[in-house]
Amino acid sequence: MDMNRVLVVPVELMPRRSVVAKVAGRVRSLKRALEGRKLPPKVDPDGLWQCHFCSHDTFCWRKGIPKPEELRERQKRKMEAIQRARERKSS
């Protein structure tokens, strides 16, 4: 990358209503979490990148933020365990 030049790139902005709706939902979720002293639910593997920008990531990920594929594997094993438990219960 050459730092001697500035690259101008056109960026399409989101409509204001979309931005406000998205932020308002997050604010409500955070407010409920803070009032109840409970963190919002953890993100899915596709949203995991957000944890790297959070100053409270150790509350959710005590052993460090996992890689997306690690989180997908954990979720897969969890679902398989639930399925096996349901099968045992129905037998």
Stockholm file with secondary structure:
# STOCKHOLM 1.0

chainA/1-91         MDMNRVLVVPVELMPRRSVVAKVAGRVRSLKRALEGRKLPPKVDPDGLWQCHFCSHDTFCWRKGIPKPEELRERQKRKMEAIQRARERKSS
#=GR chainA/1-91 SS CCTTSCCCCCCCCCCHHHHHHHHHHHHHHHHHHHHTTCCCCCCCGGGGGGGGGCTTHHHHCTTCCCCHHHHHHHHHHHHHHHHHHHHHHHC
#=GC SS_cons        CCTTSCCCCCCCCCCHHHHHHHHHHHHHHHHHHHHTTCCCCCCCGGGGGGGGGCTTHHHHCTTCCCCHHHHHHHHHHHHHHHHHHHHHHHC
//
